[in-house]
Amino acid sequence: MNLGSIARAVATFLILVLLHYTLRPLLGWRAPMDFLLLALLLSAIRVRPAAAAIIGLVLGIVSDSLTPEALGAGAVAMTVVGYLASWLKAVFFADNLALNAFFFFLGKWIFDVIYFSIEQRISGIEMIQQLLLWSPLSAAATAIAGILLLLIMRPLLEPSRV
């Protein structure tokens, strides 16, 4: 990895974090797209599992700082998802849009399952509804946003051919 590709990856990461805190609140959807998770997944495929887990931990702590009633749930969920995404990158990640969409969908759904299980604010039928209805819809929205961002940001994400 050269300096140019590192700079492009950091720029993409920062754009996704900015979108998470600017565009996402404006939409106000019940099943929102998660740009932080997209930033984590796109970072995790470029680093080793331990580094991806640390990136997930830091992102989770930052996002949890805005929701103190669930402090730690996002950090644990993002750490696990970052580690798994980095570990599975050789098997799972390819330059195929359908595989990328499935990768984003699965990453978001696993994040939600871990997050809502640890958070314990909802239980019973509400938990089932969240995990089987709203979480897959949010994962689908995240996957669609991820694919659109991959198409738009392709020049930033491709390695330079210099």
N, C-alpha and C positions, 0 to 999 in steps of 0.2 A: 504494500500500500504506500503510495507516494503522498507528498504533501498536498497536492491538488485534490486527490480523491478524499483525503481526510477533511479538507476544507469544504468540499461539496457535501460530504456526509453530515458534517456539523451544521452547515447551512440548512440542509433538509430537516434535520432534527429540530433546529430552532424555529423554522417555519411551521412545523407541525405543532410544536408547543404553543406558538403564537396563535395558530388557528384554534387550538383547544380552548384557550382562554378568551378569544375574541368572537369567533364565528359560532361556536357551540352554544354559548348562552343566548345569542340572538335568535337561534332557531327555536329553542324551548320545546323540543320534541319529547314525548314520553319514552321513546326508544332512540336516544341520541347516538351519534357516531362518536367514537372515542379516538381523538387525534393523538392523545398521549400514548395510548396503546399502539397505535400505528408507528409512532416515533420509536417506541421500545422495540417493536418487532423488526422494523427496518434497521435499527442499530444492532439488534441481537444477531442478525444473520451475518454481520461483518466482524464480530468479535468472538472470543472464546466464551464458553459457558459461565465461567466465574465473573468475567467482566460484564457479561449481559445481566447476570444476577445483581451485580452492584449497580448497574444503570437502572434496573428495575426497582431496586430498593430505594435509590435516591428519588426517582420519579414518584414512587409510591408515597414516600414521606412528604414530598412536596404537595402531592394531591390530597393526602390525608390532613395536611395542615389546614386545609379549607373546610374540612368536615370533622371537627374534633370528637363528635359522638361515635365515629367509627375509626378512631385513630389506630392505625396498625393494620387494618384489614386490606387496604389498598397496597401497602408496602409488602405484605406477605404475598398477596396475589400477583403483583407485578414482578416480584423477585422470582416466584415459581414460573410464571409465564416467560419471563426473559431467559431463565436458565433452560427451560424446555425448548424454546424457540431456537436458541443457539445450538443446543445439543442435536436437534432434529434437522438443522439447516441442510446438511449434506444429503439427507434422505428426501426431505420434503420440499425444499425450496428450489425452484428452477425459474427460468425466464419464460414462464408460461402464465398467462393472465388468469386462467381458470385455477391453476394450482395456487397462485398468489391470493386469489379471492378466497379459496378454501382455507389457506393458511391464516389470513386475517380473520375470517369467520370463526375458525376454531380457537384462535388465540383469544378473541374477545369473549367467546362463550365460556372457555375455561376460566378466564379472569372473573367473569360474573359468578360462576359457580363457587369459586373459592371465596370471592369477596362477600357474597351474600351469606355463605355458610359461616364465615368468621364473624361477620358484622352482627348477626343475630337480632336485627331490629324487626324482621318479619319472620313469621313461622306459619306452619300449617298450609292452608290452601293458598294464602298469599305468596308463600315461598314457591309453591309448585307453579302458580300462575307466573311469577317473576321468572323462574328458571326455564319454563317451557313455552312461554309466550313472549314476554317482553325482552328477555335476554337474547333469544334467537333473532328477534326483529332488530334489536340494537346491533347484534353481530352482523346481520345482513347489511344494515346501513353503514357500519364501519367497513365492511368488505367492499361495498360499492364505492365509498369515499376513498378507500385505499387504492382501488384499481384506477379511479379517476385521477388521483394524485400521482400514481405511477406513470400514467400516460402523459400527464402535464409536466411532471418533473423528470421525465426520462433523461434529458440532457444533463441534469444534475447528478443523477444516480448511476449513470453508465461510467465505467472507467475511461479515462482519457486515452486516446490512441496516438499520443505524441511520441 
